Amino acid sequence: MRGVRFAVVVVLVVFGVLDSFSLAANVTYDHRALVIDGERRVLVSGSIHYPRSTPEMWPGLIQKSKDGGLDVIETYVFWNLHEPVRNQYDFEGRNDLVKFIKLVGAAGLYVHVRIGPYVCAEWNYGGFPVWLHFIPGIEFRTDNEPFKAEMKRFTAKIVDVLKQEKLYASQGGPVILSQIENEYGNIQSHYGSAAKSYVQWAATMATSLNTGVPWVMCNQPDAPDPIINTCNGFYCDQFTPNSKNKPKMWTENWSGWFLSFGGASPYRPVEDLAFAVARFYQNGGTFQNYYMYHGGTNFGRTTGGPFIATSYDYDAPIDEYGLVRQPKWGHLREVHKAIKMCENALVSTEPAVSSLGQNLEATVYKSGSLCSAFLANVNTQSDATVTFNGNSYHLPAWSVSILPDCKNVVLNTAKINSVTMRSSFSNQPLKVDVSASEAFDSGWSWIEEPVGISKNNSFAKLGLSEQINTTADKSDYLWYSLSTDIKGDEPFLENGSETVLHVDSLGHALHVFINGKLAGSGRGSGDNSKVSLEIPITMVPGRNTIDLLSLTVGLQNYGAFFEKRGAGVTGPVKLESQKNSITVDLSSGQWTYQIGLKGEDLGLSSGSSSQWLSQPSLPKNKPLTWYKTTFDAPAGSDPVALDFTGFGKGEAWINGQSIGRYWPSYTASGQCTASCNYKGAYSANKCLKNCGKPSQTLYHVPRSWLKPTGNTLVLFEEIGSDPTRLSFASKQIESLCSHVSESHPPPIDMWSSDSNIQKTGPVLSLECPSPNQVISSIKFASFGTPHGTCGSFSHGQCSSQNALSIVQKACIGSKSCSVQVSIEALGDPCRGKTKSLAVEASCH
């Protein structure tokens, strides 16, 4: 019955696009904004990449985006997903671009389709299919005829797919923008004069496809008319388009940063993100997009980099699991409401800017009876009090106050009214089905991956070969195998000879086996993917076999000529006798190659092979081992992840679908701090956490991939681990918090353009995240000078004795509650001081 209901809902939602966008829209632009059906629009957009979540997640993500105040959803189009083999297309499942766009349209939102087809996106090979690399005479992203022919063919294919479904606004659909190329201006100087002709060609090619909507190029200062050049970055308020006839647009406002294996976790304080957004609209911008609004997960082998982690959470307003991240989501929602209150004034005139002092600025949009203003303090340290239009305003450092009526402050970017949520992962053991026919008491079965050459399609050649040209990225893995005879009188066998094997690799990681046994491993990093190993080894008289397992961790996705970046063992490979200073270079010998693993050819990831073994003694901590078990889905509906704490490196599949590469043995490095000051310019390394711990231990498992019982889990472990330690972790909200001062503006929803705004005063509000929950307890409440953060609030030097009972009475038993933050409501524990109310609550 549940399946029937779901089918009905999907049909209604998908066909609902006809109701939301039933009439063709005329989308143009002028110097101020995009113009939709003759009206300039101020638009807020957010990136959600359809393959980084599941079709079952899409409706919820889109609705949360709409609830958060977005007008537009922006997505890349991923060429290597849609055309994995030349002229063979895939638009099914997570690749169903049309369904995703229709769902966005059904929610009443617009779509920006960034075709590229180069996308960067920390995505494997920047979105290009690897087969493109093997077209004779091709050179990517320049005035090269083979490349242009393929780029035009795929771009036209995507436009045609969208046109056939009538998805462009000119046809009555939700797509109002398209993008060609991507951040080419960052690297075009490397391509000489051919770059300029390529940019002109790309622009002409795109506009010739007659989509009926504008095209953009991001970070492309020389984008030719009519292409709009747009800005990407942490701040774009100082950006100016290359023509007075083009609007100021921000296609990527980085809401955080990506995670790399071996890197710490980046995050961006919402006060800074809100400041950047407000400054952009203050200074004449009218289209801003968060990259990302929901980051999601790099399932399978889709990560780029190399070394991009499987999680693509990006510290986005909606987290990897589809839950809103508070207070980021809520505070930005309030910013969007404040901006929209100013929309009529913003689009009707040019900004008038005046100085209110050093690093203090007022921007006014006034046209007839319309008047909206932004007051900014761009000082990184000092708060300020300014006089504007005869009134006094307090401006915290690095903040913007928004005045929709040029008088009353509806929001200050540094003052958060939104709720904060403390979430945690609750672990539960994997409910393994020990009755499975091939499993033993542990519930696990296994297959050992052979060391070295084990497949019939291996081949031999003289010398060392670059990996990507050899494997065409059909697998992460390439075996290099060499046999060498060591005579009894050779120095490598003498007592104390201290033989060392030296191996140089372009990366990304490497395992060395001598005579079938693991002798050592090495790995590169996101900063330098190369590997150089010096491994002490022991040789035996007669034949010795050296097996090198080279592996990639996502292909390069950024930079000039990135398609030419190699991987694998390119040498030299040398035997060195430290005692006798004798070196033998093995690089030019007869090497045997095997692309991929035997287990990959056998399809072990599906779990269906008949070769799985089970015995009382389950092999543990053994390299190159496949493991399999059958398990029941975790109870409840909370988002879930597999916890790989204590594992090495590998890949995991559930019911045949890859949840991605796991690598918890790679510890995060970086300069982490206990807290991060939002004031001052943000950069990718400014705010880091998790240093000294595994970069990623939790790996998202979409609920839709799970059956109630009988789920198959397959692991391939490279380094060695104990599979019985694996557990599920469910993400739960522990508590809600809010901290509001007497100096906060009133809630934006209570705002009105008259004197009543001042009488309302600040309000602290709480609301349980799930519809069936109510506030069950108040863990902390203090009105006075409380300090700390959610989960660690403490009373200050003064605290009202009545605060706890007042909050309990207002909130317990209700789904949501509000408490006036004033001395009239809560008493005055310390006269003459600005007081605040801090509350932590639980929902059940």
C-alpha positions in Angstrom: 0.0 0.0 0.0 2.8 2.4 0.8 4.3 1.8 -2.7 1.0 2.6 -4.3 0.6 5.8 -2.4 4.2 6.8 -3.3 3.5 6.2 -7.0 0.4 8.4 -6.9 2.4 11.2 -5.1 5.2 11.1 -7.7 2.7 11.3 -10.6 1.0 14.3 -9.1 4.3 16.0 -8.3 5.8 15.5 -11.7 2.7 16.6 -13.6 2.4 19.5 -11.2 5.0 21.3 -13.2 2.3 22.1 -15.7 0.5 24.0 -12.9 3.5 25.9 -11.8 4.9 26.8 -15.2 1.9 26.6 -17.6 2.7 29.7 -19.6 5.8 30.4 -21.6 8.0 33.0 -20.0 10.2 35.6 -21.7 13.5 35.7 -19.9 16.0 38.5 -20.8 18.2 40.8 -18.9 19.3 44.4 -18.5 22.0 46.1 -16.6 20.3 45.6 -13.2 18.8 42.1 -13.3 17.3 39.2 -15.0 14.0 40.2 -16.5 11.2 37.6 -16.4 8.0 38.5 -18.4 9.0 42.2 -18.3 9.8 42.4 -14.6 13.3 42.7 -13.1 13.8 40.0 -10.4 16.0 39.7 -7.4 16.7 36.0 -7.2 18.3 33.7 -4.6 19.6 30.4 -5.9 21.2 27.2 -4.5 23.2 24.4 -6.0 21.9 20.8 -5.6 23.6 18.2 -7.8 21.1 15.5 -8.7 23.5 12.6 -8.8 24.9 13.4 -5.3 21.6 12.5 -3.8 18.9 10.0 -4.7 15.5 10.5 -6.6 13.8 9.6 -3.3 15.6 12.5 -1.6 15.0 15.1 -4.3 11.4 16.2 -3.3 12.5 16.8 0.3 15.6 18.7 -0.7 13.7 20.9 -3.1 11.0 21.7 -0.6 13.6 22.5 2.1 15.2 24.8 -0.4 12.0 26.5 -1.1 11.2 26.8 2.6 14.7 28.3 3.0 13.8 31.2 0.6 15.3 30.0 -2.6 13.8 31.0 -6.0 16.2 28.9 -8.2 17.9 25.5 -8.0 21.3 25.4 -9.9 22.9 22.1 -11.1 25.7 21.0 -13.3 25.2 18.4 -16.0 27.7 15.5 -15.7 28.9 14.4 -19.1 30.7 11.3 -17.9 27.5 10.1 -16.1 25.2 10.6 -19.1 27.6 9.3 -21.8 29.8 6.8 -20.2 30.4 5.2 -23.6 30.4 7.4 -26.7 26.8 7.6 -28.1 25.4 5.5 -25.3 23.4 7.7 -23.0 22.1 7.2 -19.4 19.4 9.3 -17.9 18.1 6.8 -15.4 18.0 6.7 -11.6 20.3 9.3 -10.0 21.1 10.5 -13.6 17.5 11.4 -14.4 18.1 15.1 -15.1 14.7 15.6 -16.6 12.9 14.2 -13.6 15.0 16.4 -11.3 14.1 19.6 -13.3 10.4 18.7 -13.4 10.4 18.2 -9.6 12.0 21.6 -9.1 9.4 23.1 -11.4 6.6 21.4 -9.7 7.7 23.1 -6.5 7.4 26.5 -8.2 11.1 27.1 -8.4 13.3 28.1 -11.4 16.3 26.1 -12.6 19.7 27.1 -13.8 21.3 24.3 -15.9 25.1 24.6 -16.0 25.9 22.3 -19.0 29.6 23.1 -19.1 30.3 20.5 -20.2 33.4 20.9 -18.2 32.1 21.2 -14.6 35.1 20.9 -12.2 32.9 20.2 -9.2 35.5 18.0 -7.4 34.1 15.4 -9.8 36.0 12.7 -11.6 37.9 14.1 -14.6 36.0 17.4 -14.2 32.9 15.7 -15.6 34.6 14.7 -18.9 34.2 11.0 -19.9 37.7 9.4 -20.1 37.0 8.1 -23.6 37.3 11.7 -24.7 41.0 11.5 -23.9 41.6 8.8 -26.5 40.1 10.6 -29.5 43.1 11.2 -31.9 44.5 14.7 -31.9 42.3 16.0 -29.1 43.2 18.7 -26.7 40.7 19.8 -24.1 39.2 23.2 -23.7 40.9 25.1 -26.5 40.5 25.9 -30.2 40.9 22.2 -31.1 38.5 20.8 -33.7 38.1 17.2 -32.3 37.3 18.7 -28.9 34.9 21.3 -30.2 33.0 18.7 -32.2 32.5 16.5 -29.1 31.6 19.5 -26.9 29.1 20.8 -29.4 27.5 17.3 -29.9 27.0 16.8 -26.1 25.8 20.3 -25.4 23.3 20.1 -28.2 22.2 16.7 -26.9 21.4 18.1 -23.5 19.6 21.1 -24.9 17.6 18.8 -27.2 16.6 16.6 -24.2 15.4 19.6 -22.3 13.6 21.0 -25.3 11.8 17.7 -26.0 10.4 17.9 -22.5 9.6 21.6 -22.9 11.7 22.5 -19.9 13.0 25.9 -21.0 11.1 28.9 -19.7 10.5 29.9 -23.3 8.5 26.7 -23.6 6.6 27.1 -20.3 9.2 25.2 -18.3 11.3 26.2 -15.2 14.8 26.6 -16.8 15.6 30.3 -16.9 19.4 30.1 -17.4 22.1 27.9 -19.0 25.9 28.0 -18.6 28.5 27.2 -21.1 32.1 26.4 -20.1 33.1 26.9 -16.4 35.8 29.1 -14.8 37.8 29.1 -18.0 39.1 32.6 -17.2 41.1 31.1 -14.3 43.4 29.2 -16.6 43.0 30.5 -20.1 46.3 32.3 -20.1 48.0 28.9 -20.4 46.4 28.3 -23.8 47.7 31.4 -25.6 45.8 33.0 -28.5 43.7 29.8 -29.0 41.9 30.5 -25.8 40.2 33.7 -27.1 39.0 32.1 -30.2 37.7 29.1 -28.2 35.7 31.4 -25.8 34.2 33.1 -28.8 33.4 29.8 -30.5 31.8 28.4 -27.2 29.6 31.5 -26.9 28.5 31.4 -30.5 27.8 27.6 -30.4 25.7 28.0 -27.2 23.6 30.8 -28.4 23.0 29.1 -31.8 21.1 26.4 -29.9 18.2 28.8 -29.4 17.1 27.9 -25.9 15.2 31.2 -25.5 16.9 31.9 -22.2 20.2 33.8 -21.4 23.6 32.0 -21.2 26.3 32.7 -18.7 30.0 32.1 -18.4 31.4 32.2 -14.8 34.8 33.7 -14.1 35.1 34.7 -17.7 36.0 38.5 -17.9 36.0 38.4 -21.8 32.7 36.6 -22.2 31.4 37.9 -25.5 27.9 39.5 -25.9 25.2 38.4 -25.2 26.8 35.9 -22.7 26.6 37.2 -19.1 29.9 37.0 -17.3 29.4 36.0 -13.6 31.4 35.8 -10.4 32.5 32.8 -8.3 34.1 33.1 -4.9 33.7 33.6 -1.2 32.9 37.3 -1.8 31.6 39.0 -5.0 30.4 42.4 -3.8 33.2 44.1 -5.7 32.6 42.3 -8.9 31.7 44.3 -12.0 30.3 42.7 -15.2 32.2 43.3 -18.5 29.4 45.4 -20.0 27.1 48.1 -18.7 24.3 46.2 -20.2 24.8 43.1 -18.1 23.5 42.4 -14.5 25.7 41.6 -11.6 25.4 37.9 -10.9 27.1 35.5 -8.5 27.0 31.9 -9.7 29.0 30.3 -6.8 29.0 31.7 -3.3 31.0 29.0 -1.5 28.9 28.1 1.6 31.9 26.1 2.9 34.5 24.0 1.3 35.1 20.4 0.1 36.7 17.7 2.2 39.7 15.7 1.1 41.1 12.4 2.3 44.0 13.5 4.5 42.4 16.9 5.1 40.6 18.5 8.0 36.9 19.4 7.8 36.3 23.0 6.6 33.3 25.0 7.8 32.2 28.6 7.2 30.4 30.6 9.9 27.0 31.7 8.9 27.6 35.2 10.1 30.3 35.6 7.5 28.2 33.9 4.8 25.2 36.1 5.5 27.6 39.2 5.5 28.8 38.2 2.0 25.3 37.7 0.7 24.0 41.1 2.1 27.1 42.9 0.8 26.5 41.5 -2.7 22.9 42.7 -2.9 23.9 46.0 -1.2 26.3 46.7 -3.9 24.0 46.1 -6.8 23.9 42.3 -7.2 20.5 40.7 -8.1 21.3 37.0 -8.6 23.2 35.0 -6.0 23.7 31.2 -5.8 25.0 29.1 -2.9 27.5 26.5 -3.9 26.4 24.3 -2.3 23.0 24.5 -0.8 23.0 20.7 -0.5 26.3 19.1 -1.2 25.4 15.4 -0.9 27.6 12.3 -1.4 30.1 11.2 -4.0 28.8 7.7 -4.5 30.8 5.1 -6.4 34.0 6.3 -8.1 32.7 9.8 -8.9 35.1 11.8 -6.8 37.7 14.0 -8.5 40.6 15.8 -7.0 42.4 13.5 -6.7 41.8 12.6 -3.0 38.3 14.2 -2.7 36.5 12.5 0.1 33.2 10.5 -0.4 31.3 13.1 1.7 30.5 16.3 -0.3 28.7 17.9 2.7 30.4 21.3 2.0 29.0 22.7 5.3 25.9 23.5 3.2 22.6 24.8 4.6 21.2 21.3 4.0 23.6 18.6 5.1 24.8 15.5 3.3 21.9 13.5 4.8 19.2 15.9 3.8 18.7 17.6 7.2 18.7 21.3 7.6 21.9 22.6 9.2 21.1 25.1 11.9 21.6 27.9 12.4 23.0 28.3 8.9 19.7 27.3 7.1 17.5 29.4 9.4 19.6 32.5 9.5 20.0 32.6 5.7 16.3 32.2 5.4 15.9 35.3 7.4 18.5 37.1 5.2 16.5 36.1 2.1 13.3 37.4 3.6 15.0 40.7 4.4 16.4 41.0 0.9 13.0 40.3 -0.7 11.5 43.1 1.4 13.8 45.4 -0.5 13.2 43.9 -4.0 11.0 46.6 -5.4 13.5 49.3 -4.4 16.5 47.3 -5.5 15.3 46.8 -9.1 13.8 50.3 -9.6 16.9 52.4 -9.3 20.7 52.6 -9.0 22.4 52.5 -5.5 23.5 55.7 -3.8 26.6 55.0 -1.6 27.8 57.3 1.2 30.5 56.9 3.9 29.5 56.9 7.5 33.1 56.7 8.7 36.1 54.6 8.2 35.0 51.1 6.9 31.4 52.2 7.4 29.1 52.5 4.5 25.4 53.3 3.7 23.8 52.2 0.4 20.4 53.6 -0.4 17.9 52.5 -3.1 15.3 55.3 -3.3 12.7 55.7 -6.1 9.6 57.7 -5.4 8.0 56.3 -2.3 10.2 53.3 -2.3 13.3 53.4 0.0 15.5 50.6 1.2 19.0 50.9 2.8 22.0 48.7 3.8 24.3 49.8 6.5 27.7 48.0 6.5 30.6 47.8 8.9 33.4 46.1 7.1 35.9 46.6 10.0 37.2 43.2 11.1 37.5 44.1 14.8 35.5 47.0 16.1 31.8 47.5 16.5 30.5 51.0 15.6 27.5 53.3 16.3 26.5 55.3 13.2 24.0 58.0 12.5 21.9 57.6 9.4 18.9 59.8 8.4 19.0 61.3 11.9 18.8 57.9 13.7 21.4 56.0 15.6 22.3 52.4 14.7 24.7 49.9 16.3 26.7 47.9 13.7 28.7 44.9 14.9 32.1 44.4 13.2 31.9 42.6 9.8 28.1 42.9 9.5 25.3 44.5 7.4 22.0 45.8 8.7 19.1 45.8 6.3 16.5 48.5 6.5 13.6 47.8 4.1 12.0 51.2 4.8 15.3 53.2 5.2 14.5 53.5 8.9 13.9 50.2 10.8 16.5 47.4 11.0 14.8 44.1 10.1 18.0 42.1 10.3 21.7 42.3 11.1 23.8 39.6 9.6 25.9 39.1 12.8 22.8 38.6 15.0 21.3 35.2 14.7 17.6 34.8 15.6 17.4 31.2 14.2 17.5 28.1 16.2 20.6 26.0 16.5 20.4 22.2 16.4 22.8 19.8 18.2 22.9 16.5 16.3 24.8 13.3 16.9 25.3 9.9 15.5 24.0 7.0 17.5 25.7 3.7 16.8 24.0 0.3 16.6 25.6 -3.0 15.6 25.1 -4.4 12.2 22.2 -6.8 12.4 23.9 -9.6 10.5 21.8 -12.6 9.2 23.9 -15.6 10.4 21.5 -17.9 8.7 22.7 -16.9 5.3 23.8 -20.1 3.5 27.4 -19.1 2.9 28.0 -17.3 6.2 29.4 -18.8 9.4 28.8 -17.8 13.0 30.3 -14.4 12.4 27.7 -13.8 9.6 30.5 -12.9 7.2 32.0 -14.7 4.3 35.0 -13.7 2.2 37.2 -14.1 -0.9 40.9 -13.3 -1.1 41.9 -11.1 -4.0 45.1 -12.7 -5.5 48.3 -10.8 -5.3 49.8 -10.0 -8.6 48.7 -11.3 -12.0 45.6 -13.6 -11.9 43.6 -12.7 -15.0 43.8 -14.0 -18.5 43.8 -10.6 -20.1 47.1 -9.5 -18.6 49.8 -8.3 -21.0 53.5 -7.8 -21.0 55.6 -5.0 -22.3 59.1 -3.5 -21.8 59.2 -0.6 -19.4 56.7 1.2 -17.1 53.4 2.6 -18.4 51.4 5.5 -17.2 48.2 4.3 -15.4 45.3 6.3 -16.9 46.4 5.7 -20.5 46.5 2.0 -19.6 43.3 1.5 -17.6 41.2 4.2 -19.2 39.8 4.6 -15.6 37.9 1.3 -15.9 39.2 0.5 -12.4 41.1 2.3 -9.6 43.7 -0.5 -9.8 46.6 -1.5 -12.0 49.1 -4.3 -11.2 52.7 -3.9 -12.3 54.5 -7.3 -11.9 58.2 -8.2 -12.5 60.1 -11.4 -11.9 63.8 -11.2 -11.4 66.3 -14.0 -10.7 68.7 -13.4 -7.8 71.8 -15.6 -7.9 73.3 -16.9 -4.7 76.4 -14.8 -4.9 74.7 -11.5 -5.6 75.1 -8.7 -3.0 71.4 -8.5 -2.4 71.5 -11.8 -0.6 74.6 -11.2 1.6 74.0 -11.0 5.3 73.4 -7.5 6.3 73.0 -6.3 2.7 70.1 -4.0 3.7 68.4 -4.2 0.3 66.0 -1.4 -0.4 63.4 -1.2 -3.1 63.0 2.3 -4.5 59.7 3.1 -6.3 58.6 6.5 -7.8 55.0 6.9 -8.7 52.9 9.7 -10.1 50.3 8.5 -7.6 47.9 8.3 -6.1 48.7 5.4 -3.8 50.7 2.3 -3.9 51.0 -1.1 -2.2 54.3 -3.1 -2.7 54.3 -6.9 -2.5 57.5 -9.0 -2.5 57.0 -12.7 -3.2 53.3 -12.4 -2.4 53.7 -10.5 0.9 52.9 -6.9 1.6 56.2 -5.1 2.1 55.0 -1.5 2.3 52.6 1.1 1.1 52.6 4.8 0.3 50.1 7.5 -0.6 50.1 11.0 -2.0 47.9 13.9 -0.8 45.6 16.5 -2.3 48.6 18.9 -2.5 50.9 16.4 -4.1 49.7 13.1 -5.5 53.1 11.7 -6.1 54.5 8.7 -4.1 58.1 7.9 -3.5 58.9 4.8 -1.5 62.1 3.4 0.0 61.2 -0.1 1.4 63.6 -2.5 3.1 63.0 -5.9 1.6 64.4 -9.4 1.8 65.2 -11.3 -1.4 65.5 -15.1 -1.8 67.9 -17.1 -4.0 66.3 -17.8 -7.4 63.1 -16.2 -8.7 61.7 -13.2 -6.9 58.4 -11.4 -7.8 57.8 -7.8 -7.3 54.1 -6.8 -7.5 53.2 -3.2 -7.4 49.5 -2.4 -6.9 49.0 1.2 -8.1 45.7 2.9 -7.5 43.9 6.1 -8.3 41.6 8.1 -5.9 39.6 10.1 -8.4 41.1 11.8 -11.5 42.2 15.4 -11.7 39.3 17.8 -12.1 40.9 21.2 -12.3 43.7 23.2 -13.8 45.2 23.9 -17.3 45.8 20.7 -19.3 44.5 18.6 -16.4 43.7 15.8 -18.8 47.4 15.3 -19.2 48.1 14.7 -15.5 49.3 11.1 -15.2 49.1 8.5 -12.5 50.8 5.2 -11.7 54.3 3.9 -11.5 56.4 5.7 -14.1 59.7 5.0 -12.3 62.4 4.7 -11.6 62.0 1.3 -9.8 65.4 0.3 -8.4 67.0 -2.3 -6.1 69.6 -0.8 -4.0 72.1 -2.6 -1.7 72.9 -0.1 1.0 75.9 -2.0 2.2 77.6 -2.4 -1.2 76.2 0.8 -2.8 75.0 -1.3 -5.8 71.9 -0.3 -7.7 70.0 -2.2 -10.3 67.4 -0.2 -12.3 64.4 -2.4 -13.0 62.4 0.2 -14.8 63.1 -0.9 -18.4 62.5 -4.6 -17.7 59.7 -6.8 -18.9 56.7 -5.9 -16.8 53.4 -7.7 -16.8 50.2 -5.6 -16.4 46.8 -6.4 -15.1 44.0 -3.8 -15.3 41.7 -4.0 -12.3 41.0 -6.8 -9.7 39.9 -10.3 -10.3 37.1 -9.7 -7.9 35.9 -6.8 -10.1 35.7 -9.1 -13.2 33.8 -11.7 -11.1 31.3 -9.1 -10.1 31.8 -9.7 -6.4 30.4 -6.3 -5.6 26.9 -7.7 -6.3 27.4 -10.4 -3.7 26.0 -13.1 -6.0 29.2 -15.1 -6.8 29.3 -18.7 -5.8 32.9 -18.4 -4.7 32.4 -16.9 -1.2 34.0 -18.8 1.6 32.9 -19.3 5.2 34.9 -21.0 7.9 35.0 -20.7 11.7 38.1 -18.6 11.4 37.2 -15.4 9.6 40.4 -13.8 8.2 40.9 -10.4 9.7 43.5 -7.6 9.2 44.5 -9.2 5.9 45.1 -7.0 2.9 43.3 -7.5 -0.4 40.2 -9.2 1.0 36.6 -9.1 -0.1 34.0 -9.5 2.7 30.3 -10.1 2.4 27.4 -10.2 4.8 23.6 -10.0 4.9 21.9 -7.6 7.3 18.6 -6.0 8.3 18.0 -2.3 7.9 18.4 -0.2 11.0 15.1 0.6 12.8 13.4 4.0 12.4 13.6 6.6 9.6 16.6 8.7 10.7 19.3 9.1 8.1 22.0 6.4 8.4 25.7 5.9 7.7 28.1 3.0 8.0 30.8 3.7 10.6 34.2 2.5 9.2 36.2 3.5 12.3 39.3 1.2 12.5 39.2 0.2 8.9 41.9 0.7 6.3 40.9 1.7 2.7 38.5 0.3 0.2 35.1 0.5 -1.3 31.7 -0.7 -0.1 28.5 -1.8 -1.9 25.0 -2.2 -0.5 22.6 -4.3 -2.7 25.0 -3.8 -5.6 25.2 0.0 -5.3 28.5 1.6 -4.3 28.4 4.0 -1.3 31.9 5.2 -2.4 35.5 4.8 -1.4 36.2 4.6 2.3 39.6 5.6 3.8 39.4 6.1 7.6 43.1 5.2 8.0 44.0 8.5 6.4 44.3 11.0 9.2 43.4 14.7 8.8 46.2 17.3 8.9 45.9 21.0 9.1 45.7 23.9 11.5 42.5 23.4 13.5 41.2 25.8 16.1 38.7 25.3 19.0 36.5 28.1 17.5 36.5 30.3 14.4 36.0 34.0 14.5 33.6 34.9 11.7 35.0 38.4 11.4 37.4 39.1 8.6 37.8 37.5 5.1 37.1 33.8 5.0 39.4 31.3 3.2 39.3 27.6 2.7 41.8 27.0 5.5 40.5 29.5 8.0 38.0 27.4 9.9 39.0 23.7 10.2 38.1 20.9 12.6 38.8 17.2 13.1 42.6 17.5 12.9 44.5 14.4 13.9 41.4 12.2 13.4 40.3 10.3 10.3 39.2 12.6 7.6 36.0 10.6 7.2 34.6 7.6 9.2 30.9 7.9 8.4 29.6 7.0 5.0 26.0 7.9 4.0 23.7 5.0 3.1 20.5 6.3 1.5 17.4 4.8 3.2 16.0 4.1 -0.3 18.8 1.6 -1.0 17.8 -0.6 2.0 15.2 -3.3 2.3 13.7 -4.2 5.7 15.7 -7.5 5.7 18.0 -9.4 3.5 20.4 -6.6 2.5 23.7 -7.5 1.0 26.8 -5.7 2.0 30.1 -6.2 0.2 33.5 -4.7 1.2 36.8 -4.7 -0.6 39.5 -4.0 2.0 42.9 -3.1 0.6 45.0 -2.7 3.8 43.3 -5.0 6.4 40.5 -4.7 9.0 38.0 -6.6 11.1 34.7 -6.5 9.3 32.8 -7.5 12.4 33.6 -4.0 13.9 31.4 -2.3 11.3 28.3 -0.6 12.6 25.5 1.6 11.5 25.1 5.1 12.8 21.9 7.0 12.7 21.8 10.8 12.7 19.6 12.3 15.4 18.8 15.8 16.7 19.9 15.9 20.4 18.6 19.3 21.3 17.5 22.7 20.1 19.1 26.0 21.2 18.7 29.7 20.7 20.5 32.7 22.1 18.8 36.1 21.6 19.8 39.4 23.1 17.8 42.5 23.8 19.6 44.2 21.0 18.4 41.7 18.4 15.8 43.0 15.9 12.3 41.5 16.3 11.5 38.4 14.3 11.4 39.2 10.6 7.9 37.7 10.2 6.6 40.3 12.7 8.0 43.2 10.8 5.9 46.0 9.5 6.9 49.4 8.2 5.6 51.5 11.1 6.3 52.2 14.7 4.9 48.9 15.8 8.2 47.3 14.8 9.9 48.9 17.8 7.2 47.8 20.2 7.4 44.1 19.3 10.9 43.7 20.4 13.2 40.6 20.1 11.7 37.1 20.5 13.3 33.7 21.1 11.6 31.0 19.1 12.0 27.2 19.2 10.4 24.6 16.9 10.9 20.8 16.8 12.3 19.6 13.5 9.9 16.7 13.0 6.1 17.1 12.6 5.3 14.5 15.2 7.6 15.9 17.9 6.9 18.2 20.8 9.3 20.0 23.2 9.7 17.6 26.1 12.2 19.3 28.4 14.2 22.5 28.9 17.8 21.6 29.6 19.0 25.1 30.1 17.5 28.6 30.3 19.1 31.8 31.5 18.3 35.4 31.1 21.1 37.8 32.0 24.7 37.3 30.8 24.8 33.6 29.8 27.7 32.4 27.7 28.8 29.3 25.7 27.4 27.5 22.8 24.6 25.0 22.2 25.2 22.0 24.5 27.6 24.0 26.7 25.7 27.1 27.9 26.4 28.3 31.4 25.1 31.1 33.6 26.9 34.4 33.6 27.4 36.8 36.5 23.8 37.7 36.5 20.8 35.5 35.7 17.1 35.8 36.2 15.6 33.3 38.7 12.4 33.1 36.7 13.7 32.4 33.2 13.6 28.6 33.5 10.1 28.4 34.8 8.8 30.9 32.2 10.4 29.1 29.3 9.1 25.7 30.6 5.6 27.0 30.9 5.7 28.5 27.4 7.3 25.6 25.6 6.9 22.1 27.1 4.3 20.0 25.4 4.2 22.3 22.3 5.8 21.7 18.8 6.9 25.3 18.8 7.1 28.2 21.3 8.1 31.9 21.5 9.3 33.9 24.5 9.7 37.7 24.6 13.2 38.7 25.3 12.7 41.7 27.6 12.9 42.7 31.2 9.1 43.0 31.2 8.7 39.3 30.5 11.7 37.9 32.3 12.7 40.4 35.0 15.8 42.5 35.3 18.7 40.6 37.1 21.3 43.3 36.4 20.3 46.8 35.6 22.2 48.8 33.1 23.5 45.8 31.2 22.4 44.4 27.8 20.9 41.0 28.6 20.3 37.9 26.5 18.2 34.8 26.8 19.9 31.4 26.1 17.8 28.2 26.0 18.5 24.6 25.2 15.5 22.2 24.7 14.8 18.6 23.8 12.1 17.3 21.5 10.5 13.8 21.5 
